[in-house]
Amino acid sequence: MTRAEALEVTRIHSAAGLLASRGRLNLGAPFRAPHHTVSDAGLIGGGCNFL
């Protein structure tokens, strides 16, 4: 990741309360592994809103 990307990831982790090491940049790219059977709509957060 570039320095700007690392800063952005670190800011997001800090705001979410997930910052692992205080005062250090997160240099690893964030990784998410959705289940292999997830639908396209489920992956992007789609669905029905019944009120």
N, C-alpha and C positions, 0 to 999 in steps of 0.2 A: 504494500500500500504506500501511497505517497504520504508525505507529512500532513497535508491538508486532510486526506481521508482518515488518517490515524487520529487527528484532532477531532474530527466529526464523530467518529465511533466512540472516542473517549468521552466526549460531551454527552452523547446519548446514554452511555452506560452510567455516567455520573448522575444524570437527571433521573434515571430509573432506579438508582440506588444499587447498581450492580457493579460498581467499580471495584475491581479485585485488589489492585495495589494503589495505595494513596500516592498521588503526585507523579505517577508514571503513565506514559502513553500506552494504549492498547495497540500493539503493533501487528497483531494477528487479525486477519479478515474475519468478520462475523460469519458464522456458519449455521444454517438451519437445515434440518433433514426432515422434510415432510414425509408422511407415510406413502409408500409406493402406490397405494390405491386412491390417493386424493384426486378429486375431480378438478377440472380447470376452475370452476366456480368456487370451489372450496379453497383452492390455492390462493386466489386473489381476494377472498373474503366475500364472495357473492352469496346470495341466498334471498329468501323471502322475508319480508318484515310484516308480520301480522300484528296489528295493534289491538 
